[in-house]
Amino acid sequence: METEVRNTPLTAAHIAAGARMVPFSGWNMPVQYSEGIIAEHNHTRNAVSLFDICHMGEFRISGTGSREALDQILARPVNDQKVGICRYNFLLNPAGGVLDDLIVYCISDEEFFIVVNAGCIATDAEHFRQELPTGISFIDESASTAKLDLQGPLSAEVLVSLGLKLEELPKYFNFTTVTIGGIACLLSRTGYTGELGFEIYLPTNQAETMWQLLLEHQQVKPAGLGSRDTLRLEMGYALYGHELNTNVTPLAAGMSGMLKLSSLPERKFIGSTALQTADVEQQLVGIMLDGRRAAREGTIITDIDGTEIGKVTSGAFSPSLGHAIAMGYISGNTSIGTPLLLNAGRKAIPGKIGELPFYRSGSVRKKL
């Protein structure tokens, strides 16, 4: 039985603009527009692009004790998260595997807004409802919330042109509430591209109005999931279902420092016991390939003697670097510069372990 593919409130606008639509996590999404993925990628790196991310899920958790409850459910600490701060976090199973990676917005000491991956909305919602104590409110606001990502070094300039003051724009991984074109929005300085950028949350019924308003700026162009993927890969950002899944721990993904297991050994959360005793057999690494030929997910990784040591989780041609790159989990030596072979077809692709992020000239932390 086929699963119904859902449309975002902007589907008609994408089709009218000539986008090529593909199914993604149960949604009908634009993978690219007429200029193509590389052009959209480069425009985001050099100017500013607009992405439809309305497929993502949004939850609101509130009530007395909500901070303490989330601190026991989520892998990264919540107790010390200040109001106005967004924080990348993980929802884990008891074995320490990643059920989802998400972003937590601290609205107040007793209210939190959580953004989750599209394919995990239903399972995440069920998990929170089961784990949150009685008396704490959980509301799934996914259907009523739209999300647009304005990404690129000129993104602040676009918002200023729409009446916002530069000095009032949020700092990196901070958020605020604003009004854009008469529409009330939650505006965060976050994104998935490695460039200066903002994520805009607003009512679903206002999404198309906001989309068209932002595109009126001469520098803004729409971009699809294809360029979003190459942009995030150049930054070494994990994608759920590829670098992260229920069989992978944040430790293997190189994110142990975020969890503060050593500095807060007494802190207990779902999966903490398993992580404290975990034996990490493989580590996530970045791989620099010699040419333009990309290795796709599932490609076998070997050492130079041909011994299998892992598999590729993501791979693509990097428009910014001019050669292919990949990420994957390997066992054994993970030192920068270690030579590898990727068995993609008849001829193995030579490469070496590279330092993450691959791309280091992004404007993501630019001071405004």
C-alpha positions, 0 to 999 in steps of 0.5 A: 500500500502506497503512503500518501505524499503530502504537499506543503502550502507552497507546492503550487508556487514551486510547480509554477516556478518550474521546480522538479518535485520529488517525494521526500520523507512523505512530502512532495518537495522541490529538489531543484529549479530551472538553473540547477543544483550547482547554481542554487548552491553557489547562489546560497554561498555568494548571495541569498536563497530561500528554501521551503522547509514546511515539511519539518515538525514543530512541538510546543511543551509547557507547564511547571517542570517542563525544563526538568522533564526535557532535561531527563528526556533529551541527551543534551542538557536543557537545565542550563539553556537560557531563554532566547537560545536555540540548542541542537539536541538528540532524542535517544532510545535506551541503547543510546541510538538516535531516534531524532536530532532536533532543535530546542527553543527556550521560550521561557523557563516553562515553555519550549518549542521543538523542531523535529525532522519530517519523517520523525514527527509521528514517532517523536510525538508519541515518544514525548507523550509517553515520557513527559510527566502528567501535567505538562502540556504537549501540542503538535503544531506541525500542521499550523506552522510553516518554516522558511529558511533564508540562507546566504551572506546577504540574508540579513540585508534582505530582512533589513530591507523589509523593515527589521533593524540590523541590531535587532536581528538575533545572534547565532543560535538565538531567536526572537519574535518579529513582524515581517510584512505584517506577519508575526514570526519567530525568527532564529539565526539558524540553518543547514547551509554554513552561511549566515541565515535565518529560519522563519516560523509563521502560520501555515496560512501565511506561508505563500504570502511570506514566500512571495514577499521574500522573493521580491528582493532582487537577490533572493532566489528559490532553492531546493533540497538538492542544493540544501544537501550539498551545502550541508555536506560541505559543512559536515552536518549530519542528516537523519537517516544517513549519518544518524539513526537508531543504531548510531550513538552521538558518540560515534557521530563525533558529538560527545562533547555536546552531551557533557558526559564527563563534566556532568556524570551524575546527569541522567537522561534516556540513553545515558547509562548506555552511553556511559559504557558504550564501546564505539567501534566506528567513527564518523569521518569526512572523506576527500575524493580525488576527482568529481566522481561521487560515492553514494550512500552504502558504498563500501570503504576499504583501507589501501590493502582492500580490507573493508572498514566501513560504509559511506553515509552521504556523498556528492560532488562539492561545487565549492571545492571542485571535487567529490566529498563524502562522509561515512563510518569507519573502524580503525585509523581515523587520522586526517590524511589516511588514504582510503578506497571507495568501492563504487562500481568497477573501479575504486575511487581513491580518497583520504580522510579530511577534516570537517567541515570540508568548507571553511569560508562560510558566513554562518558566524558572521557578526552583524 
